């Protein structure tokens, strides 16, 4: 299964593995989102987990983050650090918000 023609080494990158494990349904879920193209660096989005991500790995959602390509930062390691840090912070903040939504749903059930 191909993750996408835009990916050079899909099996060796986490986003490639996520798309392979999520399958066509993952690409469909992403296509339903109203995203700016290209997605701005350090943007994080959430999709339902699909394919093997849900059935075998047990995830219910996936947080995706737009990270810099080497070509964006090759000659500027300080900029690379700042951008990559922002990607991680945004992804973890987004995951935390999703966790809070789950807590709120649990409270509503009680």
Residue pairs with C-beta under 8 A, 6 or more apart in sequence:
1 20
1 23
2 10
3 10
3 15
3 16
3 17
3 19
3 20
4 10
4 19
4 27
7 13
7 15
7 16
7 19
9 16
10 16
10 17
10 19
10 20
11 17
11 20
15 64
15 67
18 26
18 53
18 62
18 64
19 26
19 27
21 51
21 52
21 53
21 56
21 57
22 29
22 47
22 49
22 50
22 51
22 52
22 53
22 62
23 50
23 51
23 52
24 51
25 50
25 51
26 47
26 50
26 51
26 53
26 62
28 50
29 47
29 48
29 50
30 45
30 47
30 64
33 45
33 47
35 45
38 66
39 45
39 66
40 66
41 66
41 67
41 68
41 72
41 83
41 86
41 87
42 65
42 66
42 67
42 83
42 86
42 87
42 89
42 90
43 65
43 66
43 90
44 63
44 64
44 65
44 66
44 87
44 90
44 91
44 93
44 94
45 63
45 64
45 94
46 61
46 62
46 63
46 64
46 94
46 98
47 61
47 62
47 64
48 54
48 60
48 61
48 62
49 57
49 59
49 60
49 61
49 62
53 59
53 62
54 60
61 98
63 91
63 94
63 95
63 98
65 87
65 88
65 90
65 91
65 94
66 87
67 83
67 84
67 87
68 80
68 83
68 84
68 87
72 80
72 83
73 79
73 80
73 83
